[in-house]
């Protein structure tokens, strides 16, 4: 028995006791109850009738105990209250009232019955033992309603988990346990809310959360669930359910507003230095309505919820001298000159501007039907819809200012439907069957589709101006449909609860992605732009100049079988054993490219058909005494990797796609004939007559599914603090993760014979292959990372209305490749290292080394019958890691070094060489000096690496401090039983207290350029032409206090 229930039993002084163990999350959309009925002497009370009633809907489940006195009820509705009637043929009957169940929970009860009449004991939700937040966390309706949230996002609820970090930015990336945000699995009512294809940074298949906030009933988070039924993630499993209708009609509506008149003015600059005001201009509005109730009392119920959002989007970057929150190197004068030339020479009069204000829109709907078929069977049907639009590709770095013709609208439409059937076939066997279908349609439409992608380089302080259709939007559309069938069966055999099942997922993907099909044109200076001197021209298209022939249309499926045994070895010890087998399948293959086969020795048609993996699991939960529980486990996990990585091979077989590149040629531009609005003639001719030998993406025929082994050991303790209170919930936890077969990309066309040597210091590998052809292969790294995560948590709910939880987490995480991009090209060239063919294992991109979290709530009735709630969220955490890299470029008499470093590519992230004083491996141009470079190195904290290379991800953005407050006051409604509420949320309360605090700086791409350099082709020495001082991006909206005001009404 736990401590709280022990006190109840002692006070009763009777031969009845009720015991509960800590919850175990073991289901996606329901709860379970597992109990044991015994006599006073501990003998099993066989053939005892158990009637479980969900009071709000009248749903009943009737079972009998087996010979061991054990019973199990699966597939129960979450929440409550429940009434449990225990009817014994020989012993005193008992009733338990007001029992509440958590999502995915297997609640364990032990009841002692006497032959004598005693006072009935009622167990209520208030006597459920307090639990401290750990890697497994539960959030009910109180926690959801009390979350300080500006965005009405489930992420704002679960950030109270010690391992969950929400990063700033429009996508609000959610990293759990330091893993890539794309590796999480989010479900609601069994419907995947994941970005199955893998393009979105936020992890959702939509631009914003697709879940109406008021529709959420319960949420759980689990990082290491040692349950063989769980899979499909390498980060965390976030599980939730929508509300359901009951026998009472209930509903409500809300309206919220957030605008710049109810916010501070961000101050850019160092806290103790000169600060510069950054004006903001935004006006967000959100409203919604929810209603639910009975269609047929005790039989059929409905619930629906709708939410609408719109807001102008702020632009964070502007040209030098504009006064924007962040300024690029290119100036206002540069933009004016670009516009003049475009108009006078090319006849282009509308390139857009840098400070246009687009509108973000989002609407979402949920409709749910619940049907109690009879006492043994119930079902549910859920429909979910979301449609949203957000403008992308606004400027994101100091190098380049992007005019609005370079921006694009990203739209997504989501349609989900899920059917569930819960069945009890006997007292010992039950099942859950689900069928879900998800369809996502994604559009990426440029603001101006009449132009190619144009960049003018060589502007003020190495700046650039970009306009025209972004190259990755030239031919880009996506539709994916996912069908999932799941069967879970649970059989109670003596003290064993044996679960087994089948998971089947089928995904159809149609993806058109042909970058540069309108041409990518680069000019090295304003003078070249005016003269028509093209520095570099890139064009790619489907054979015959038809992009549609390069569309990827393929199907993938995953089949999984599992068995899991939960063994109640004793009243104090529970053991879990499980095994899961997953196999991938596909009948579709990329088009065969014989030239790629001859270059690389690899067959590019690999589709991973038949690849499989075994995932064993073991867990335990041991109650040492009334106050201490020790738990842990070992398990292998796999899943969550984006399907776009596989799609690359279908879209880029090299057979149906032609590629053209030329440099340093002169055109005679006119308004009706120029390379910006028309494809360059030789390029079009080359693709029209291409020999079907374009660049290739392929998958290693020996590819293994990435996975990791997770080891967890934790202790939960009920702590009494003299003079303060009893039953503080303490949790100490350690998680160790060993990654296996992590993803990696190589250029399979590069051979040993292509290596020409090393740089003068012997550090970087140089190549002589410059045929501009590549075969990028998804494979496995031979160097894998690991994680060690330690956390400590404390929580307590007081009788006076105060509740709090606090935690500290330390992460030590390494990786070779974070898989942060969607294309093979970007994953290959932008991973930080020294040689793209060999991984450098270093600090993981999403490691949060230190994180302190506290939640504090207080509820009181200052007005009789009307609650006042105060909820506070505080977080202090380390900044995000980033790496210093070399800014490779051409200057003076030197060309850029890309043909030596990375044939076929003109960008990448290479760790910088750190010169010593008088270093013979370095040449300094007249534009800089050794002293200047060494001073910059000292400023960056890299002097200790002199004579070698800077480390990977050892730098950090500044610490982040977050303090959010929500105040909610209930007010009288218009009718009896109705209530309204007025509420406000203050985001970044620290900044309201002190305008110099609460500032947020980010590094979107995880790199910062240290110096500008190239490599001397003769001596192989580094030639440094100047230092770079990229600052972290200032996030103006996150860096000031903001006040959201809302009203709601419930009936």
ROPA-89381 format. One record per residue (C-alpha): x, z, y. Coordinates in steps of 0.2 Angstrom, whole numbers, padded with zeros to 4 digits, always signed. Example, Ala and Ser with C-alpha at 12.3 -4.5 7.8 and 13.67 -1.06 7.14 Angstrom:
<pts>
+0062+0039-0022;+0068+0036-0005;
</pts>
This chain:
<pts>
+0000+0000+0000;+0006-0003+0018;+0008+0011+0030;-0008+0009+0040;-0019+0008+0024;-0010+0023+0016;-0016+0033+0031;-0034+0028+0028;-0033+0032+0010;-0026+0049+0013;-0039+0054+0026;-0053+0049+0014;-0046+0060+0000;-0055+0051-0013;-0051+0040-0028;-0053+0024-0019;-0038+0015-0011;-0036-0002-0004;-0019-0011-0003;-0014-0027+0006;+0003-0035+0006;+0011-0046+0019;+0003-0063+0020;+0010-0078+0012;+0007-0095+0019;+0002-0107+0005;-0012-0119+0011;-0014-0132+0024;-0033-0129+0030;-0039-0114+0021;-0035-0096+0016;-0035-0087-0001;-0039-0070-0007;-0030-0062-0022;-0035-0045-0028;-0034-0032-0042;-0048-0019-0046;-0042-0004-0056;-0048+0013-0060;-0041+0029-0053;-0029+0030-0068;-0023+0013-0064;-0032+0004-0078;-0038-0014-0075;-0057-0014-0071;-0061-0030-0081;-0078-0040-0078;-0080-0033-0061;-0091-0044-0050;-0084-0049-0033;-0095-0057-0020;-0085-0064-0005;-0096-0069+0010;-0091-0078+0026;-0103-0069+0038;-0104-0083+0052;-0109-0096+0040;-0116-0087+0025;-0104-0096+0014;-0102-0086-0003;-0090-0086-0017;-0094-0076-0033;-0081-0072-0046;-0077-0059-0059;-0060-0050-0063;-0051-0055-0079;-0044-0044-0092;-0030-0038-0081;-0043-0034-0067;-0037-0048-0057;-0047-0061-0047;-0043-0075-0035;-0053-0085-0023;-0045-0101-0015;-0051-0113-0002;-0059-0100+0009;-0063-0103+0027;-0050-0096+0039;-0055-0082+0051;-0070-0071+0047;-0077-0058+0047;-0079-0058+0028;-0089-0045+0018;-0082-0042+0000;-0094-0033-0012;-0087-0026-0028;-0100-0023-0041;-0094-0014-0057;-0105-0012-0072;-0097+0005-0076;-0089+0011-0059;-0095+0015-0042;-0099-0001-0032;-0089-0004-0016;-0091-0015+0000;-0077-0020+0012;-0083-0026+0029;-0075-0036+0043;-0060-0043+0034;-0052-0058+0043;-0041-0071+0035;-0026-0081+0042;-0023-0099+0040;-0013-0103+0024;-0013-0084+0020;-0015-0077+0002;-0022-0060+0006;-0018-0048-0008;-0030-0033-0010;-0029-0018-0023;-0045-0008-0025;-0047+0008-0034;-0064+0013-0040;-0071+0030-0045;-0085+0034-0056;-0091+0046-0042;-0101+0042-0027;-0090+0043-0011;-0091+0037+0007;-0089+0018+0009;-0073+0013+0017;-0074-0002+0029;-0058-0012+0031;-0058-0021+0048;-0045-0033+0056;-0038-0019+0066;-0030-0011+0051;-0020-0027+0046;-0002-0022+0047;+0007-0028+0063;+0020-0041+0060;+0035-0046+0070;+0037-0064+0074;+0050-0072+0063;+0053-0089+0056;+0036-0088+0049;+0023-0084+0062;+0004-0084+0064;-0006-0087+0080;-0025-0083+0080;-0038-0087+0094;-0032-0072+0104;-0014-0078+0105;-0020-0096+0108;-0032-0091+0122;-0018-0079+0130;-0004-0092+0130;+0003-0096+0147;+0001-0115+0146;+0001-0128+0160;-0001-0142+0148;-0014-0136+0136;-0002-0140+0122;+0000-0131+0105;+0019-0130+0109;+0015-0117+0122;+0008-0106+0109;+0021-0107+0096;+0036-0105+0108;+0034-0087+0105;+0042-0090+0088;+0060-0085+0089;+0066-0102+0082;+0055-0113+0092;+0062-0120+0109;+0052-0132+0120;+0064-0142+0131;+0060-0147+0149;+0055-0165+0153;+0040-0176+0151;+0041-0177+0132;+0043-0158+0131;+0053-0160+0115;+0051-0146+0102;+0066-0141+0092;+0065-0128+0079;+0080-0120+0071;+0091-0132+0081;+0084-0147+0072;+0080-0165+0079;+0062-0163+0086;+0057-0179+0076;+0060-0169+0060;+0045-0157+0062;+0029-0159+0053;+0013-0155+0063;-0004-0155+0055;-0022-0150+0060;-0036-0149+0047;-0024-0158+0035;-0021-0173+0047;-0004-0177+0051;+0000-0176+0070;+0017-0183+0068;+0025-0198+0075;+0026-0206+0058;+0036-0221+0064;+0048-0211+0075;+0048-0219+0093;+0041-0204+0103;+0053-0190+0109;+0039-0177+0109;+0035-0178+0090;+0017-0183+0092;+0010-0200+0089;+0004-0200+0106;+0011-0197+0124;+0003-0180+0126;-0003-0168+0113;-0018-0176+0104;-0026-0159+0100;-0040-0153+0112;-0034-0135+0116;-0051-0127+0115;-0053-0134+0097;-0039-0125+0090;-0044-0110+0078;-0027-0104+0071;-0009-0110+0070;+0005-0106+0059;+0024-0110+0059;+0036-0109+0044;+0054-0114+0044;+0058-0110+0025;+0041-0110+0015;+0048-0108-0003;+0032-0116-0009;+0033-0132-0019;+0017-0138-0011;+0026-0140+0005;+0037-0154+0011;+0038-0168+0023;+0049-0159+0036;+0067-0155+0039;+0063-0145+0055;+0048-0134+0053;+0030-0135+0046;+0017-0132+0060;+0000-0130+0053;-0017-0128+0061;-0035-0130+0059;-0049-0135+0071;-0064-0123+0074;-0080-0125+0064;-0098-0123+0068;-0107-0107+0063;-0125-0101+0062;-0125-0098+0080;-0124-0111+0094;-0109-0109+0104;-0100-0119+0117;-0092-0120+0133;-0083-0131+0146;-0068-0129+0158;-0060-0137+0173;-0042-0134+0179;-0032-0141+0193;-0013-0141+0197;-0006-0149+0213;+0009-0148+0225;-0001-0138+0237;-0001-0123+0225;+0018-0124+0221;+0034-0120+0229;+0047-0133+0236;+0061-0135+0224;+0078-0131+0231;+0092-0142+0224;+0110-0135+0224;+0120-0120+0219;+0111-0103+0221;+0124-0096+0232;+0128-0113+0241;+0119-0125+0252;+0102-0129+0246;+0092-0144+0249;+0073-0145+0249;+0065-0158+0237;+0047-0162+0241;+0035-0165+0227;+0018-0175+0226;+0007-0172+0212;-0011-0168+0208;-0016-0164+0190;-0034-0162+0184;-0040-0157+0167;-0058-0154+0161;-0066-0153+0144;-0082-0147+0134;-0084-0140+0117;-0100-0136+0107;-0104-0131+0089;-0118-0124+0079;-0129-0126+0063;-0138-0142+0058;-0145-0133+0043;-0143-0114+0043;-0131-0108+0030;-0128-0126+0024;-0123-0139+0037;-0113-0136+0053;-0105-0146+0067;-0092-0144+0080;-0085-0156+0094;-0073-0155+0108;-0068-0167+0122;-0053-0166+0135;-0048-0177+0149;-0032-0177+0159;-0025-0187+0173;-0011-0185+0185;+0001-0195+0196;+0019-0196+0189;+0033-0189+0199;+0049-0199+0200;+0065-0188+0198;+0078-0201+0203;+0081-0211+0219;+0095-0220+0228;+0109-0212+0237;+0103-0206+0254;+0084-0206+0249;+0083-0187+0248;+0076-0188+0230;+0078-0174+0218;+0092-0183+0210;+0102-0197+0218;+0110-0212+0209;+0127-0220+0215;+0118-0235+0221;+0112-0233+0239;+0097-0238+0249;+0107-0252+0257;+0112-0259+0240;+0093-0260+0235;+0089-0269+0252;+0103-0282+0249;+0097-0285+0231;+0080-0288+0237;+0086-0300+0251;+0096-0310+0239;+0082-0311+0226;+0070-0317+0239;+0081-0330+0248;+0091-0337+0233;+0079-0334+0218;+0062-0334+0226;+0058-0317+0219;+0048-0307+0232;+0042-0292+0222;+0055-0283+0213;+0046-0267+0215;+0052-0251+0222;+0060-0235+0216;+0047-0223+0223;+0031-0230+0216;+0019-0217+0209;+0011-0222+0193;-0004-0212+0185;-0003-0204+0168;-0020-0203+0159;-0025-0195+0143;-0041-0191+0134;-0045-0183+0117;-0060-0180+0106;-0063-0170+0090;-0079-0170+0079;-0081-0160+0063;-0094-0157+0050;-0094-0143+0037;-0106-0143+0022;-0109-0129+0010;-0114-0140-0004;-0117-0124-0015;-0109-0108-0019;-0095-0117-0029;-0092-0132-0018;-0090-0135+0001;-0083-0150+0011;-0078-0155+0028;-0076-0171+0038;-0065-0172+0053;-0063-0186+0066;-0050-0186+0079;-0047-0198+0094;-0034-0199+0107;-0029-0212+0120;-0016-0210+0133;-0004-0219+0145;+0013-0214+0153;+0025-0224+0163;+0042-0225+0156;+0060-0231+0160;+0061-0224+0178;+0079-0220+0182;+0087-0207+0172;+0105-0207+0176;+0117-0207+0191;+0124-0224+0187;+0108-0235+0189;+0093-0236+0200;+0078-0245+0192;+0065-0253+0202;+0047-0252+0197;+0048-0270+0190;+0059-0263+0177;+0047-0249+0172;+0034-0251+0158;+0017-0243+0153;+0017-0235+0135;+0000-0233+0128;-0005-0226+0112;-0022-0225+0103;-0025-0213+0089;-0039-0213+0076;-0039-0200+0063;-0052-0196+0049;-0051-0183+0036;-0062-0177+0021;-0059-0161+0011;-0068-0155-0004;-0065-0137-0010;-0071-0133-0027;-0072-0117-0038;-0074-0123-0056;-0073-0106-0064;-0067-0089-0060;-0049-0094-0064;-0048-0112-0058;-0051-0120-0041;-0046-0136-0032;-0044-0144-0015;-0045-0163-0013;-0042-0171+0003;-0042-0189+0009;-0035-0194+0027;-0033-0210+0036;-0023-0211+0052;-0021-0227+0063;-0010-0228+0078;-0008-0243+0090;+0006-0243+0102;+0008-0254+0117;+0023-0256+0128;+0019-0267+0143;+0032-0271+0157;+0026-0269+0175;+0032-0287+0178;+0033-0298+0163;+0039-0314+0172;+0057-0309+0173;+0071-0305+0161;+0081-0289+0162;+0093-0290+0177;+0107-0278+0182;+0118-0280+0197;+0134-0270+0194;+0149-0265+0206;+0139-0257+0219;+0143-0241+0229;+0153-0229+0219;+0151-0240+0203;+0132-0240+0205;+0120-0252+0198;+0102-0259+0202;+0091-0265+0188;+0075-0275+0190;+0064-0286+0179;+0057-0283+0162;+0067-0270+0152;+0075-0279+0137;+0068-0268+0124;+0050-0272+0130;+0052-0291+0130;+0043-0292+0113;+0037-0275+0107;+0021-0269+0099;+0017-0257+0085;+0003-0253+0073;+0004-0241+0059;-0009-0235+0047;-0007-0220+0035;-0018-0216+0020;-0015-0199+0012;-0023-0192-0004;-0019-0174-0010;-0025-0164-0025;-0021-0146-0026;-0026-0135-0041;-0024-0117-0044;-0026-0108-0060;-0026-0089-0062;-0018-0084-0079;-0015-0065-0081;-0003-0060-0067;+0002-0078-0063;-0006-0089-0050;-0001-0107-0055;-0003-0120-0042;+0000-0139-0046;-0004-0155-0037;-0002-0173-0032;+0003-0179-0015;+0001-0198-0011;+0005-0206+0005;+0004-0225+0009;+0009-0231+0026;+0007-0249+0033;+0018-0254+0047;+0017-0270+0058;+0031-0269+0071;+0036-0283+0083;+0052-0278+0091;+0064-0292+0098;+0074-0286+0112;+0081-0298+0125;+0069-0312+0121;+0067-0315+0140;+0085-0314+0143;+0097-0300+0149;+0107-0305+0164;+0121-0295+0172;+0130-0299+0188;+0146-0290+0192;+0143-0289+0211;+0131-0293+0225;+0142-0308+0229;+0141-0314+0211;+0122-0312+0212;+0120-0322+0227;+0132-0336+0221;+0123-0337+0204;+0139-0331+0195;+0133-0323+0179;+0145-0310+0171;+0136-0308+0155;+0120-0316+0147;+0112-0310+0131;+0097-0319+0123;+0089-0315+0106;+0073-0322+0099;+0065-0328+0083;+0070-0344+0076;+0062-0358+0086;+0062-0347+0101;+0046-0338+0094;+0047-0319+0094;+0032-0317+0082;+0042-0324+0067;+0053-0309+0068;+0039-0296+0066;+0041-0283+0053;+0026-0281+0041;+0028-0270+0027;+0021-0256+0016;+0029-0239+0010;+0022-0226-0001;+0028-0208-0006;+0021-0200-0022;+0025-0182-0026;+0021-0170-0040;+0023-0151-0040;+0020-0135-0049;+0022-0118-0042;+0020-0101-0050;+0017-0085-0040;+0020-0071-0052;+0014-0053-0047;+0028-0045-0057;+0022-0028-0052;+0013-0020-0038;+0029-0020-0027;+0037-0037-0032;+0031-0054-0031;+0041-0069-0037;+0039-0087-0033;+0045-0102-0044;+0042-0120-0039;+0048-0138-0042;+0043-0153-0033;+0047-0171-0037;+0046-0185-0024;+0048-0204-0027;+0047-0218-0014;+0040-0235-0017;+0038-0252-0009;+0034-0270-0014;+0040-0277+0002;+0058-0282+0005;+0068-0288+0020;+0072-0307+0020;+0088-0310+0010;+0103-0315+0021;+0117-0323+0010;+0129-0323+0025;+0127-0305+0027;+0130-0303+0008;+0146-0313+0009;+0152-0303+0024;+0148-0286+0018;+0146-0286+0000;+0129-0277+0002;+0112-0284-0002;+0102-0283+0014;+0085-0282+0005;+0086-0264-0001;+0069-0256+0002;+0072-0239-0006;+0059-0243-0020;+0061-0230-0034;+0072-0218-0024;+0068-0200-0029;+0073-0182-0026;+0070-0165-0035;+0066-0150-0023;+0067-0134-0032;+0061-0118-0024;+0062-0099-0027;+0056-0085-0017;+0053-0066-0018;+0044-0052-0009;+0049-0034-0013;+0040-0019-0006;+0054-0006-0006;+0042+0008+0000;+0027+0010+0012;+0038+0005+0027;+0051-0008+0021;+0049-0025+0013;+0063-0037+0008;+0059-0055+0006;+0069-0071+0004;+0072-0087-0006;+0082-0102-0010;+0075-0120-0009;+0079-0138-0006;+0069-0147+0008;+0068-0166+0013;+0057-0176+0024;+0053-0180+0042;+0065-0194+0044;+0057-0208+0055;+0051-0224+0046;+0058-0234+0061;+0075-0232+0053;+0069-0241+0038;+0059-0254+0048;+0075-0259+0057;+0080-0269+0041;+0064-0278+0041;+0065-0283+0059;+0083-0288+0059;+0087-0297+0043;+0097-0310+0053;+0087-0324+0044;+0072-0325+0056;+0081-0320+0072;+0094-0329+0082;+0107-0321+0094;+0116-0329+0109;+0129-0322+0121;+0139-0330+0135;+0150-0323+0149;+0157-0328+0166;+0147-0344+0170;+0140-0351+0186;+0122-0357+0189;+0113-0365+0204;+0098-0354+0206;+0082-0359+0215;+0065-0352+0216;+0059-0364+0202;+0074-0364+0191;+0085-0349+0188;+0091-0338+0173;+0080-0324+0178;+0063-0332+0176;+0068-0345+0164;+0078-0344+0148;+0096-0351+0151;+0096-0369+0143;+0111-0367+0131;+0103-0351+0125;+0086-0358+0121;+0095-0373+0113;+0105-0362+0102;+0091-0351+0096;+0080-0367+0093;+0093-0374+0082;+0100-0357+0075;+0108-0357+0058;+0098-0341+0052;+0113-0330+0054;+0109-0317+0067;+0114-0299+0068;+0108-0289+0053;+0102-0271+0050;+0101-0266+0032;+0100-0250+0021;+0113-0245+0009;+0108-0249-0009;+0116-0232-0013;+0106-0223+0000;+0101-0205-0004;+0087-0196+0004;+0094-0183+0017;+0090-0165+0012;+0096-0148+0014;+0097-0132+0005;+0090-0117+0014;+0094-0099+0010;+0084-0085+0018;+0085-0066+0017;+0074-0055+0028;+0068-0037+0030;+0052-0031+0038;+0051-0012+0043;+0038-0001+0051;+0047+0009+0063;+0041+0025+0071;+0049+0029+0088;+0047+0047+0093;+0038+0050+0109;+0034+0031+0111;+0023+0026+0096;+0022+0023+0078;+0022+0008+0067;+0033-0004+0077;+0035-0019+0067;+0053-0024+0065;+0060-0040+0057;+0078-0045+0053;+0081-0062+0046;+0096-0073+0041;+0094-0092+0037;+0108-0102+0031;+0106-0121+0029;+0118-0133+0020;+0114-0151+0025;+0116-0164+0012;+0118-0183+0013;+0114-0184+0031;+0110-0201+0040;+0124-0211+0046;+0126-0229+0053;+0141-0241+0050;+0145-0259+0054;+0147-0265+0036;+0155-0281+0042;+0171-0272+0048;+0184-0273+0035;+0201-0265+0034;+0209-0281+0039;+0200-0280+0056;+0210-0265+0061;+0223-0270+0073;+0231-0253+0076;+0229-0237+0086;+0230-0232+0104;+0247-0226+0110;+0243-0208+0105;+0237-0213+0088;+0220-0206+0091;+0208-0221+0092;+0206-0235+0080;+0207-0253+0087;+0200-0269+0080;+0204-0287+0082;+0187-0293+0076;+0177-0300+0091;+0165-0313+0083;+0151-0303+0091;+0142-0302+0074;+0137-0286+0066;+0129-0279+0051;+0123-0261+0054;+0119-0251+0039;+0110-0235+0037;+0119-0225+0024;+0124-0207+0021;+0138-0197+0029;+0152-0190+0019;+0153-0175+0031;+0138-0164+0033;+0134-0150+0044;+0127-0133+0042;+0117-0119+0051;+0118-0100+0052;+0103-0093+0061;+0101-0074+0064;+0086-0066+0072;+0079-0049+0076;+0061-0046+0081;+0051-0031+0087;+0032-0031+0090;+0018-0018+0093;+0000-0017+0098;-0005-0001+0107;-0022+0007+0107;-0023+0006+0126;-0024-0013+0127;-0005-0016+0128;+0003-0028+0115;+0021-0035+0115;+0033-0044+0105;+0052-0048+0108;+0065-0057+0098;+0083-0062+0099;+0090-0077+0090;+0108-0084+0088;+0111-0101+0081;+0128-0108+0075;+0124-0126+0070;+0135-0142+0066;+0131-0160+0062;+0139-0177+0061;+0124-0187+0067;+0108-0181+0075;+0098-0197+0073;+0092-0196+0090;+0088-0214+0092;+0075-0226+0084;+0086-0242+0083;+0101-0244+0072;+0110-0252+0087;+0108-0236+0097;+0111-0224+0083;+0127-0233+0079;+0135-0235+0097;+0129-0219+0105;+0133-0206+0093;+0148-0196+0100;+0164-0197+0091;+0181-0206+0090;+0178-0220+0078;+0161-0226+0074;+0165-0228+0056;+0170-0210+0053;+0159-0195+0058;+0165-0181+0069;+0156-0165+0064;+0153-0154+0079;+0140-0143+0087;+0123-0150+0084;+0113-0159+0099;+0099-0146+0098;+0108-0130+0095;+0102-0116+0106;+0116-0103+0104;+0107-0088+0112;+0088-0086+0114;+0079-0070+0120;+0060-0071+0120;+0047-0058+0125;+0028-0059+0126;+0018-0045+0134;-0001-0044+0135;-0013-0031+0142;-0032-0031+0141;-0044-0019+0151;-0061-0018+0157;-0060-0015+0176;-0078-0021+0177;-0089-0014+0163;-0092-0027+0149;-0080-0040+0157;-0062-0041+0151;-0047-0043+0162;-0032-0050+0153;-0014-0051+0159;-0002-0061+0148;+0017-0064+0151;+0029-0075+0142;+0048-0073+0146;+0062-0083+0139;+0081-0083+0143;+0091-0095+0133;+0107-0105+0132;+0108-0122+0139;+0108-0138+0128;+0125-0144+0122;+0133-0160+0128;+0149-0169+0127;+0161-0176+0139;+0165-0194+0136;+0175-0208+0143;+0168-0221+0155;+0175-0237+0148;+0175-0251+0160;+0184-0266+0168;+0194-0265+0184;+0208-0274+0193;+0218-0285+0181;+0211-0275+0166;+0196-0280+0155;+0185-0267+0147;+0191-0261+0130;+0175-0264+0120;+0182-0279+0110;+0196-0268+0104;+0185-0252+0101;+0169-0259+0095;+0167-0277+0092;+0150-0284+0097;+0145-0269+0108;+0148-0265+0126;+0143-0247+0127;+0146-0231+0118;+0151-0213+0118;+0169-0209+0114;+0177-0192+0116;+0190-0192+0130;+0208-0191+0128;+0215-0176+0137;+0232-0180+0145;+0246-0168+0148;+0256-0167+0164;+0268-0182+0163;+0259-0189+0148;+0267-0205+0142;+0251-0212+0134;+0242-0213+0151;+0244-0226+0165;+0236-0221+0182;+0230-0235+0194;+0231-0234+0213;+0213-0228+0214;+0217-0211+0207;+0232-0199+0203;+0237-0188+0189;+0234-0172+0199;+0216-0178+0202;+0212-0181+0184;+0220-0165+0178;+0210-0156+0191;+0194-0164+0184;+0199-0159+0167;+0202-0141+0172;+0185-0141+0181;+0177-0147+0165;+0185-0133+0155;+0195-0145+0144;+0213-0141+0148;+0216-0132+0132;+0214-0149+0123;+0228-0157+0132;+0237-0170+0121;+0221-0172+0110;+0203-0176+0113;+0189-0166+0120;+0177-0158+0108;+0160-0163+0103;+0145-0154+0111;+0155-0139+0117;+0149-0140+0135;+0132-0133+0140;+0119-0136+0153;+0115-0120+0163;+0106-0106+0156;+0087-0107+0157;+0076-0092+0163;+0057-0094+0161;+0044-0081+0166;+0026-0087+0165;+0010-0076+0169;-0008-0079+0165;-0022-0068+0172;-0040-0071+0166;-0055-0062+0172;-0072-0063+0164;-0087-0065+0175;-0106-0064+0172;-0115-0079+0165;-0131-0087+0170;-0140-0081+0154;-0139-0066+0142;-0124-0069+0130;-0116-0081+0142;-0099-0077+0151;-0089-0086+0163;-0070-0083+0167;-0059-0087+0181;-0040-0089+0177;-0024-0093+0184;-0007-0097+0177;+0009-0095+0187;+0023-0106+0179;+0041-0100+0184;+0036-0084+0191;+0055-0080+0194;+0055-0094+0207;+0040-0087+0216;+0049-0070+0217;+0066-0078+0223;+0066-0097+0227;+0084-0098+0222;+0080-0093+0204;+0072-0102+0190;+0080-0119+0192;+0081-0131+0178;+0095-0144+0174;+0095-0155+0160;+0106-0168+0152;+0094-0181+0144;+0107-0191+0134;+0119-0177+0129;+0134-0184+0138;+0144-0183+0154;+0157-0195+0159;+0174-0187+0163;+0184-0202+0170;+0184-0221+0171;+0197-0230+0160;+0201-0244+0149;+0215-0248+0136;+0230-0258+0140;+0230-0272+0127;+0249-0273+0126;+0255-0255+0126;+0238-0248+0120;+0240-0234+0133;+0225-0227+0142;+0223-0234+0159;+0213-0222+0170;+0205-0228+0186;+0196-0213+0193;+0187-0197+0189;+0168-0196+0186;+0158-0181+0190;+0141-0183+0183;+0130-0169+0187;+0116-0163+0176;+0099-0169+0181;+0089-0158+0192;+0071-0156+0186;+0061-0153+0202;+0044-0148+0194;+0052-0136+0181;+0062-0128+0195;+0049-0121+0206;+0034-0110+0204;+0017-0119+0200;+0000-0111+0201;-0014-0118+0189;-0031-0112+0193;-0045-0114+0181;-0063-0109+0177;-0073-0109+0161;-0090-0105+0155;-0095-0100+0137;-0112-0098+0129;
</pts>
